[in-house]
Amino acid sequence: MQKSNTLILHEGMNALKEKLGLVDSEKFISLILRDNFDYTEWQKNLWAGKSLREIHDEAKNYFESNN
């Protein structure tokens, strides 16, 4: 079953508020809107030049330092 847009927006805002807090969540959204942020382009370049091992190690280190 596919989630509705309303549910995705609700869950997304909750995730942002949980991680950043209310004020920084709103600031994050305004920065994206102001800078005409292109998530697809950002995602294409996110891991450019990194090997699978480097990505794995970064993810593992992040997980370990946040749990």
Beta strands, then each sheet from edge to edge (+ up, - down):
end
